[in-house]
Amino acid sequence: MTLDLERPIRNPDTGSAPLMTKRARWLVLLGFVLPGSAQLLAGNRKLGRFGLGATVFMLLFGVLALLGMKFANEFTLTMFTNSLVLLVLQIVIVAYAVLWLVLGFDTLRLTKIVTISPRWRAPIAVLSILLTFVPVLGAGWAAASVGSARGAIGDIFGGGAPAVEPVDGRYNILLLGTDAGVDREGMRPDSISLVSIDAKTGQSAIIGLPRELIDMPFPETSPMYNVYPEGFCVEPNNYQPMEEGGYDCFSTGYLNAVYTEVEVSGSPSYEGLYPNAVAEGSEPGIEATKDAVEGATGLVVQFYVLIDMDGFATLIDALGGVEINVQEQVPVGGREDEDTGEWVDVAWYIEPGLQTLNGENAQWYARSRHGSDRGDYARMDRQRELQAAILAQMNPSNVLMRFQEIAKAGVNLVATDIPESMLGRFVPLAGKAKNFDPVMVQLTPPNVDPEDPDYATIRQLVADGIAAASPVVEESE
């Protein structure tokens, strides 16, 4: 009886071409739908059980991952943004791809292709090869993408610091855009923004700080407060100059010079400040800048993200460009004529209207101070506009299609002290943030005079922006 049941599949009549053709079609389709089943029915049962078990494991893993994303989103994302977990996942994908390849070729062998109808031999062989190689190529792409993600996470975030809780229900992240050149001493950010994100809804406020802001007060808990109790570079202070005779700062005293002041001046005043900064993925100069922004805005700055302008251009090219509604003509390159004061020798202009900017043009759009009567403040507006546009284009389909290029660009773009352990919280928040337009708070004239700032007014403007970016709590009747 058993032999009769097995005969059509395991012990077929090889002399019947129609029967062998039908058997071959079924084996190829079964081997694709449920890898291992062809071996279990017609070949090496041990290999079939192993293949089928591996297939069931991968299916269960996929189902659990989907359930995790739905019912335990933060935990699941934390797991899938862990470098070690991604390494294991990459190995599992590669191993299953190799197993699929072995099972696919073994299934083709089991069809006994020389015994089937001649007109079906080529179609069945081609179908078998396609159903073997296409999934393997997909698995190869998936493994490479997981490897790119693992490399990017390790290079950008790294560190095993524990996750932190929001402050007053919000996460506050300092964004520093730098364009350091060979003619610059130290790192001087051209763009300084504080992003405050509601920890539940993802609603955000982007606070733009002018780089020429002066006299920033430091929180009393900051090491810099002991050096500048009256504000950055404000006399009287406890700064120890390299040469006696005054208390002048080494730098300009601007907000964007705090890093240079701490890192480059060589003053004994800064020795030993922020001893744990480097171990935590930061630098003393960046920590001092965080404290200056905290003192100015009244918001606790938890993390920083440093964005390099050259990497910024690479990211935009990886995204396929960024769409911007250009409001006024922006020159690319050029110089100021010493005799007339006019801007001349412009390479080309970014014209008004809806434009898709490549990396180079977007870089100039964010960098240029010319082309507007508001100068540096117009540039601040354009930088915030670009930030919002890039976030809008980081949609799942775009990221998925260009994942490896984006991950590679990210490594060259970003330095941060955000630990891996925070990614499980921040990734879903980034998705929620797309449901809201960020509240923009520009601390610029006429509301704020960077050369004579009123920090009570600044903190009130920030508080109003945070209130506008906070969810409305409905009172129960």
Beta strands, then each sheet from edge to edge (+ up, - down):
strand 1: 170-178
strand 2: 189-198
strand 3: 204-209
strand 4: 303-308
strand 5: 322-326
strand 6: 330-332
strand 7: 335-336
strand 8: 343-344
strand 9: 348-350
strand 10: 353-357
strand 11: 414-416
strand 12: 439-442
sheet 1: 11+ 4- 1- 2+ 3- 12-
sheet 2: 5+ 10-
sheet 3: 6+ 9-
sheet 4: 7+ 8-
end
